């Protein structure tokens, strides 16, 4: 065009008008190409097109040659682009990431002599994960409706820096219409991050935003307040000892609510651990190495030694209320109280470190030596049994 302008300056006479007309036409055609291709032509040709998403132009989408990502450009405010490539057919990749991290991607073949109409799929977005039970969270997202769908891949991590390489694959979904998953391997008191990717036969179609899940610290003991149990019956959520002990739910007294657990019995075997009530806590709910606190409240209604005048424990002259947790054995550490009578509710706790793997067993036990002579039954009330993570 610069040379054409120079020629116009030196021509005179009638032919000058003709040349001027030609220059004007040439400028008009070039302007049309600029608006369409968002930049201008190149000596080697170019590939022009527009990127839209659900009918709306996409600004800032990255367009590049799939075989040579360095040959790239970005779309303008109208979604248009011009990529400097040789004439012919080329495989393009179009990628756009929203402010919330939702990523959409499309691969297709385009030609330099045709305007490429590149339509990105609807963004895939995760909803806020919902806690649906102890150690369970439901993750949902909007389904992908394209015919090129192959599978969903849902990843989880402990930090927001999450992609296919840094996250743990927790779910693969093969049905495009099933856009939900219940994660049953999360632990109360922990924070997790999720991201789902949509795949076709050739690779990734879309990546969702990153959704954060913070699980609250909860009581891991089920039915520890005994409110759901029937008075006069054994507690439904615990295994109650039947060896010289009787444990029944009662509404005669309670620390909170209307019911508590009443235990009574005589002596227990001195050479073995005889728990009064136990409950197994699934290891999937415990974070290895984290600290947990087992607690319950109690009232000793009748809780005396067989021979109050003697302190000789070797003769079985003792009575002890214990709070135990995994590993549950005679030699594990525990918290305990000795004989006495309570007019108000008392608190007994034990703090321990969760094992590296496996379940934990929480237990409330009463151990009593046989002593000598007639041994009266002990009577004990407990309520509000809890196992909670210690917040450091």
C-alpha atoms as one frame of an Amber mdcrd trajectory, in Angstrom:
protein
   0.000   0.000   0.000   2.880   2.397   0.643   4.116   1.856  -2.922   0.646
   2.466  -4.295   0.464   5.774  -2.450   3.844   6.787  -3.975   2.599   6.051
  -7.523  -0.518   8.138  -6.974   1.591  11.143  -6.011   3.428  11.063  -9.389
   0.588  10.348 -11.827  -1.293  13.196 -13.428  -4.143  13.616 -15.838  -7.158
  11.435 -16.292  -5.356   8.267 -15.254  -4.853   9.676 -11.772  -8.562   9.386
 -11.047  -8.568   5.786 -12.168  -5.693   4.857  -9.948  -7.213   6.677  -7.011
 -10.378   4.652  -7.433  -8.408   1.443  -7.427  -6.572   2.404  -4.284  -9.830
   3.190  -2.564 -11.234  -0.232  -3.460  -8.097  -1.973  -2.265  -8.259  -0.163
   1.091 -11.915  -1.087   1.550 -11.199  -4.790   1.014  -8.285  -4.730   3.427
 -10.416  -3.067   6.083 -12.920  -5.883   5.837 -10.230  -8.468   6.437  -8.925
  -6.562   9.459 -12.311  -6.479  11.161 -12.882 -10.172  10.532  -9.433 -11.430
  11.437  -8.597  -8.999  14.223  -5.208  -7.855  13.138  -4.269  -7.948   9.456
  -2.865 -10.304   6.881   0.629 -11.730   6.776   2.977 -12.511   3.938   2.507
 -16.250   4.464  -1.274 -16.161   4.835  -3.296 -16.508   8.024  -6.128 -18.331
   9.726  -9.017 -16.164  10.915 -12.015 -17.016  13.012 -14.267 -16.257  15.954
 -14.622 -18.026  19.324 -18.021 -18.116  21.046 -19.489 -19.873  24.064 -23.246
 -20.422  24.218 -23.614 -17.749  21.499 -21.527 -15.109  23.301 -18.124 -13.941
  21.958 -15.232 -15.017  24.183 -12.504 -12.495  24.859  -9.036 -13.635  25.896
  -9.320 -17.209  24.598  -5.983 -18.739  23.673  -5.814 -20.109  20.101  -2.768
 -22.108  19.016  -1.599 -24.853  16.690  -1.976 -28.184  18.454   1.348 -29.373
  17.013   3.152 -26.118  17.790   1.741 -24.285  20.855   4.192 -21.417  20.376
   2.195 -20.389  17.312  -0.598 -18.747  19.277  -2.787 -15.699  19.658  -5.686
 -14.472  21.799  -9.189 -13.404  20.850 -10.285  -9.779  21.081 -13.422  -8.314
  22.651 -15.526  -9.711  19.771 -14.005 -13.149  20.091 -12.098 -12.803  16.805
  -8.535 -13.849  16.078  -5.936 -14.065  13.314  -3.257 -16.727  13.576  -0.150
 -16.348  11.421   0.202 -19.782   9.749   1.015 -21.099   6.282  -1.875 -21.718
   3.897  -3.671 -25.015   4.233  -5.361 -27.150   6.889  -4.309 -26.922  10.541
  -5.351 -28.550  13.812  -6.183 -25.864  16.333  -6.627 -25.889  20.090  -8.825
 -23.240  21.684  -8.610 -22.816  25.446 -10.357 -20.379  27.758 -10.268 -20.106
  31.547 -12.799 -18.067  33.501 -11.966 -16.042  36.582 -13.197 -18.874  38.841
 -10.820 -21.368  37.204 -13.398 -23.118  34.987 -11.519 -24.249  31.884 -12.990
 -25.089  28.473 -11.038 -26.509  25.575 -11.738 -27.538  21.993  -9.650 -29.225
  19.296 -10.601 -28.946  15.616  -9.260 -28.675  12.066  -9.546 -25.334  10.242
  -8.453 -23.999   6.837  -6.820 -20.692   6.021  -9.247 -19.823   3.225 -12.288
 -20.195   5.483 -13.400 -18.266   8.561 -13.245 -20.649  11.519 -16.347 -20.765
  13.711 -15.020 -22.089  17.027 -17.691 -22.869  19.622 -16.558 -23.728  23.107
 -18.710 -26.060  25.228 -20.613 -24.806  28.243 -18.292 -24.371  31.247 -18.363
 -27.217  33.760 -18.735 -25.899  37.292 -18.748 -27.624  40.640 -21.376 -26.665
  43.172 -20.333 -26.246  46.783 -19.747 -29.737  48.237 -22.254 -30.786  50.891
 -21.541 -32.889  53.979 -24.089 -35.722  53.964 -22.841 -37.798  56.895 -19.860
 -38.631  59.068 -16.933 -38.817  56.664 -19.147 -38.348  53.598 -19.535 -35.413
  51.183 -21.574 -35.060  48.009 -19.930 -33.333  45.033 -22.101 -32.225  42.082
 -21.556 -30.356  38.814 -23.511 -29.384  35.719 -23.534 -32.247  33.188 -21.741
 -32.062  29.840 -24.136 -32.474  26.918 -21.752 -32.825  23.954 -21.756 -35.939
  21.795 -17.985 -36.300  22.179 -18.185 -37.079  25.899 -16.193 -40.035  27.181
 -15.880 -39.649  30.952 -15.653 -37.400  34.002 -12.552 -37.466  36.181 -12.933
 -36.022  39.675  -9.777 -35.124  41.599  -9.287 -34.210  45.246  -6.379 -32.522
  47.017  -5.516 -30.875  50.308  -4.552 -27.594  48.619  -6.078 -25.337  45.976
  -3.191 -25.990  43.558  -5.177 -28.765  41.924  -4.947 -30.390  38.492  -4.570
 -33.911  37.088  -0.962 -34.155  38.256  -1.335 -32.812  41.805  -4.686 -34.282
  42.830  -5.869 -37.751  43.784  -8.319 -39.328  41.338 -11.366 -40.261  43.442
 -14.010 -40.911  40.801 -14.411 -41.757  37.108 -17.922 -41.298  35.724 -18.869
 -42.861  32.384 -22.415 -41.443  32.100 -22.626 -37.795  31.027 -25.978 -37.313
  32.766 -24.687 -38.516  36.145 -22.851 -35.480  37.444 -22.536 -36.332  41.136
 -20.364 -38.367  43.463 -20.487 -39.132  47.185 -16.975 -39.139  48.592 -16.860
 -41.519  51.555 -13.161 -41.130  52.295 -13.065 -37.652  53.828 -12.283 -37.070
  57.488 -14.014 -34.685  59.906 -11.869 -31.667  60.762 -10.019 -31.692  57.409
 -10.145 -29.303  54.417 -10.350 -30.644  50.850 -10.437 -29.220  47.334 -12.163
 -30.775  44.305 -11.960 -30.322  40.543 -13.651 -32.304  37.767 -12.381 -32.709
  34.202 -14.436 -33.675  31.161 -12.657 -35.996  28.726 -13.261 -37.210  25.189
 -11.382 -39.822  23.161  -8.579 -37.387  22.370  -8.029 -35.662  25.695  -9.443
 -32.972  27.933 -12.560 -31.025  26.980 -13.087 -28.995  30.131 -11.922 -28.482
  33.687 -14.187 -27.096  36.374 -13.631 -24.452  38.969 -11.988 -25.600  42.219
 -14.481 -26.188  45.035 -13.448 -26.096  48.696 -14.870 -28.369  51.395 -14.215
 -27.777  55.090 -15.512 -30.600  57.261 -16.490 -29.584  60.785 -15.178 -31.323
  63.863 -17.934 -33.697  64.970 -18.556 -36.309  67.607 -17.506 -39.609  66.041
 -19.406 -41.673  68.607 -22.843 -42.665  67.381 -25.744 -42.518  69.852 -23.559
 -41.314  72.697 -26.402 -39.294  74.229 -28.741 -42.350  74.287 -31.688 -40.181
  73.248 -32.581 -42.510  70.395 -32.659 -45.590  72.606 -35.599 -47.220  74.362
 -35.686 -46.997  78.179 -35.251 -50.427  79.705 -33.275 -51.727  76.713 -29.559
 -52.016  76.032 -27.964 -49.135  74.050 -28.373 -49.800  70.339 -25.140 -48.142
  69.180 -22.817 -49.860  71.649 -21.807 -53.394  72.454 -22.713 -53.851  76.120
 -20.920 -56.327  78.346 -22.963 -59.251  79.659 -20.232 -60.574  81.939 -21.421
 -59.760  85.469 -22.571 -56.338  84.211 -25.917 -54.976  83.094 -26.240 -51.785
  81.028 -29.682 -50.361  80.348 -30.972 -47.022  79.061 -33.027 -45.155  81.647
 -35.019 -41.944  81.838 -34.665 -41.721  85.631 -31.848 -39.219  85.265 -29.864
 -37.558  82.462 -27.074 -35.048  81.965 -28.532 -33.641  78.734 -31.799 -34.572
  77.116 -34.027 -37.071  78.894 -32.017 -40.324  79.023 -28.733 -41.745  80.248
 -27.161 -45.176  80.571 -27.304 -47.060  83.878 -24.788 -49.784  84.639 -24.653
 -52.187  87.533 -22.722 -55.349  88.363 -20.417 -57.221  90.682 -16.722 -57.991
  90.218 -14.897 -58.596  86.946 -12.065 -60.969  86.164  -8.875 -59.358  87.375
  -6.576 -60.756  84.690  -8.464 -59.500  81.623  -9.895 -56.253  80.372 -13.696
 -56.312  80.665 -15.203 -53.259  78.977 -18.664 -52.188  80.011 -19.663 -50.694
  76.651 -17.637 -50.370  73.441 -18.027 -48.857  70.007 -15.754 -49.291  67.004
 -14.826 -46.089  65.157 -13.998 -46.666  61.450 -10.408 -45.802  60.630 -11.548
 -43.795  57.590 -12.925 -41.161  59.992  -9.620 -40.720  61.820  -6.663 -38.691
  60.581  -3.491 -40.682  61.302  -1.289 -38.887  63.803  -3.982 -36.406  64.848
  -5.012 -35.995  68.476  -8.472 -37.048  69.659 -10.299 -36.712  72.951 -12.599
 -39.388  74.353 -14.935 -38.064  77.030 -18.127 -38.830  78.930 -19.905 -37.641
  82.051 -20.687 -39.963  84.942 -22.337 -40.223  88.335 -21.217 -42.886  90.823
 -24.403 -43.811  92.653 -22.878 -46.737  94.516 -19.233 -47.275  93.793 -17.211
 -48.604  96.735 -14.376 -51.045  97.314 -15.190 -54.512  98.620 -13.254 -53.717
 101.792 -13.007 -49.941 102.342 -10.628 -50.486 105.263  -7.966 -52.098 103.094
  -5.780 -50.590 100.395  -4.347 -53.907  99.301  -5.114 -53.934  95.580  -3.319
 -57.249  95.125  -6.219 -58.900  96.902  -8.672 -57.461  94.398  -9.701 -54.702
  96.766 -10.342 -52.005  94.151 -12.985 -50.558  91.884 -12.173 -48.423  88.878
 -14.063 -46.569  86.114 -11.996 -46.276  82.920 -12.072 -44.428  79.609 -10.080
 -46.324  76.988  -9.288 -45.990  73.308  -7.345 -47.897  70.695  -5.113 -49.823
  71.054  -7.528 -51.527  73.412  -5.587 -53.856  75.654  -4.873 -54.375  79.310
  -1.604 -52.490  78.956  -2.802 -49.427  76.984  -2.891 -46.068  78.693  -6.255
 -44.900  79.968  -7.945 -42.394  82.265  -9.745 -43.584  85.356 -11.329 -42.697
  88.697 -11.580 -44.829  91.827 -14.348 -45.382  94.362 -16.700 -42.601  95.484
 -20.247 -41.230  95.308 -21.318 -38.262  93.165 -24.230 -35.907  93.644 -23.517
 -34.082  90.375 -22.279 -35.137  86.956 -18.489 -35.466  86.589 -16.342 -35.407
  83.441 -13.794 -38.084  82.521 -11.540 -37.635  79.469  -8.683 -39.351  77.713
  -6.631 -37.847  74.853  -4.760 -40.072  72.424  -3.086 -40.072  69.008  -4.915
 -41.814  66.181  -3.107 -44.894  64.856  -1.441 -44.873  61.440  -4.114 -47.217
  60.098  -7.031 -49.325  61.215 -10.102 -48.684  63.318 -10.210 -47.351  66.853
 -12.268 -48.780  69.699 -13.607 -46.518  72.419 -14.692 -48.099  75.663 -16.140
 -47.299  79.048 -15.309 -50.017  81.516 -15.685 -50.837  85.169 -13.141 -53.134
  86.775 -13.661 -54.457  90.261 -11.835 -57.016  92.348 -13.797 -59.792  94.044
 -12.392 -58.959  97.461 -13.552 -61.085 100.369 -16.960 -61.824 101.720 -20.128
 -60.362 100.261 -19.537 -57.788  97.501 -22.393 -55.351  96.862 -23.221 -54.400
  93.277 -21.944 -51.093  91.986 -24.332 -48.633  90.292 -23.046 -46.109  87.741
 -24.637 -43.599  85.353 -22.960 -42.312  82.162 -24.082 -39.902  79.452 -22.812
 -37.875  76.480 -20.041 -40.186  75.281 -17.915 -38.298  72.725 -14.860 -38.780
  70.558 -13.741 -35.522  68.938 -10.639 -34.321  67.196  -8.531 -31.900  69.207
  -8.189 -28.612  67.321  -4.539 -27.618  67.599
